[in-house]
Amino acid sequence: MNPTCPSCRQAVDETDCYCRHCGRTLQPRMGFWYSHSGILVLTLLAGPFALICVWMSRKISLTTKWIWTGAIALMSYYLCVSLYHTVLLMQELLSSFPTGF
């Protein structure tokens, strides 16, 4: 009995990585979100939550996973520090306005 595609239910060969009928991946964690470009998009959209896909990916080597982790951690730290300084600047700006209105 040949395996079937989980998406279109058509018969596929056991050695296929993608369905010949609909093009969907047949291997778990091999989709777009687990590739370098997918992780970059996720990092821009979800920040540190992209680390889940980094470490679940089977396309990326262990060394590259650590590089992605470091880059995402540094970016997240920079954004948090920038947000903190922005809040401090806004508080200082608001405290300089007269309160007699």
C-alpha positions as CSV (number, residue, x, y, z in Angstrom):
1,M,0.0,0.0,0.0
2,N,1.5,3.3,-1.1
3,P,1.4,6.3,1.3
4,T,-0.9,9.2,0.6
5,C,-0.4,12.9,0.9
6,P,-2.0,14.3,4.1
7,S,-3.2,17.4,2.2
8,C,-4.7,16.1,-1.1
9,R,-5.0,12.4,-0.2
10,Q,-3.3,11.3,-3.5
11,A,-0.9,8.4,-3.7
12,V,2.8,9.3,-3.4
13,D,6.0,7.4,-3.6
14,E,7.8,6.5,-0.3
15,T,10.9,8.4,-1.4
16,D,9.1,11.7,-2.3
17,C,9.8,14.7,-0.1
18,Y,7.0,16.7,-1.7
19,C,3.6,15.7,-3.1
20,R,3.6,15.5,-6.9
21,H,0.0,16.6,-7.0
22,C,-0.3,19.6,-4.6
23,G,3.4,20.4,-3.8
24,R,3.0,20.1,-0.1
25,T,5.9,18.8,2.0
26,L,5.6,15.2,3.1
27,Q,8.2,15.5,5.9
28,P,7.5,17.1,9.2
29,R,9.2,20.4,10.0
30,M,10.5,20.9,6.5
31,G,8.2,23.7,5.5
32,F,8.9,27.4,4.7
33,W,8.9,28.5,8.3
34,Y,11.8,26.2,9.1
35,S,14.1,27.6,6.4
36,H,16.5,30.5,6.7
37,S,14.1,32.9,4.9
38,G,11.1,31.7,6.9
39,I,13.0,32.3,10.2
40,L,14.0,35.7,9.0
41,V,10.4,36.6,8.3
42,L,9.3,35.1,11.7
43,T,12.0,37.1,13.5
44,L,10.7,40.3,12.0
45,L,7.1,39.4,12.8
46,A,7.3,37.6,16.1
47,G,10.8,38.5,17.6
48,P,12.2,35.9,20.0
49,F,9.3,33.5,19.3
50,A,11.0,32.6,16.1
51,L,13.5,30.6,18.2
52,I,10.9,27.8,18.3
53,C,11.2,27.3,14.6
54,V,15.0,27.6,14.7
55,W,15.4,24.8,17.1
56,M,12.7,22.6,15.6
57,S,14.1,22.9,12.1
58,R,15.7,19.9,10.4
59,K,17.1,22.1,7.6
60,I,19.5,24.0,9.7
61,S,22.8,22.7,11.2
62,L,23.5,23.0,14.9
63,T,26.1,25.7,14.4
64,T,23.7,27.8,12.4
65,K,21.0,27.3,15.0
66,W,23.3,28.8,17.6
67,I,24.1,31.7,15.3
68,W,20.4,32.4,14.7
69,T,19.8,32.2,18.5
70,G,22.6,34.7,19.2
71,A,21.4,37.1,16.5
72,I,17.8,36.9,17.6
73,A,18.8,37.4,21.3
74,L,20.9,40.5,20.4
75,M,18.1,42.0,18.3
76,S,15.6,41.4,21.1
77,Y,17.9,42.9,23.7
78,Y,18.5,45.9,21.5
79,L,14.8,46.4,21.0
80,C,14.0,46.1,24.7
81,V,16.7,48.6,25.7
82,S,15.5,51.0,22.9
83,L,11.9,50.7,24.2
84,Y,13.0,51.3,27.8
85,H,14.9,54.5,26.7
86,T,11.9,55.7,24.7
87,V,9.6,55.3,27.7
88,L,12.1,57.2,29.9
89,L,12.3,60.0,27.3
90,M,8.5,60.2,27.1
91,Q,8.2,60.4,30.9
92,E,10.8,63.2,30.9
93,L,9.0,65.0,28.1
94,L,5.6,64.7,29.8
95,S,7.0,65.9,33.2
96,S,8.4,69.1,31.6
97,F,4.9,70.3,30.5
98,P,3.1,72.6,33.0
99,T,0.3,70.9,34.9
100,G,-1.9,73.9,35.4
101,F,-4.4,73.3,32.6
